[in-house]
Amino acid sequence: MSGGHPEEGAEDATFVRPFIITGGRSEPAQADLRLETLVVAIGVSGEPLALERQQIVALCERPTTVAEIADAVGVPLGVAKVLISDLVVAGRLACQQPAELPLHTLERIRDHVRAL
């Protein structure tokens, strides 16, 4: 019998290891994804997507940074980059590097990094 709380067992049952989400890959197919890279959904047809990928496409209905996507989906940044690059290759997302980041975006990225 474990000395933990009953909630711990329930939480463990819903936790999915990051390498399962990415199919064991740790490097994105697209190497130029940065925290501030803007990602936007461009395609809605095709094969059904897994849960995390569905969430990412839905988030990207408006331009969203890679950092914001990782936070919203609740995955590590490296996992988010792999998933985003897969969706770019599949034609579901497009990426664009902003010429200059607005101050509010920089502050949000800073806050997300601090929260890690």
Secondary structure as UniProt FT lines:
FT   HELIX           6..14
FT   HELIX           18..21
FT   TURN            22..24
FT   TURN            31..32
FT   TURN            35..36
FT   STRAND          38..41
FT   HELIX           51..59
FT   TURN            60..61
FT   STRAND          64..65
FT   HELIX           66..73
FT   HELIX           77..89
FT   TURN            90..91
FT   STRAND          93..96
FT   HELIX           103..115
//
